[in-house]
């Protein structure tokens, strides 16, 4: 039982750290401006709305907290990878 709570806490902490990295990458891109920054801003809003809808569906279907956090971490990690390629 303790391991489950420990893993959930670590996953939440990693999500926070990874999200801060993506935020830093996006803020840097937007500070530089240009068409790429505008596209990223629009993409960011669209992704957030889409992710919120997916999360609502997960919660409505009875998903666990760990599954919801795992879902968000995959999204954040994909964004970090995509943004680091620029």
Long-range contacts (C-beta under 8 A, 24 or more apart in sequence): 4-66, 7-66, 8-65, 8-66, 8-69, 11-66, 11-69, 11-70, 11-73, 12-69, 14-73, 15-69, 15-72, 15-73, 15-76, 18-73, 18-76, 18-77, 18-80, 19-76, 21-80, 22-76, 22-79, 22-80, 22-83, 25-80, 25-83, 25-84, 26-83, 29-83, 29-86, 36-86, 47-75, 47-79, 51-75
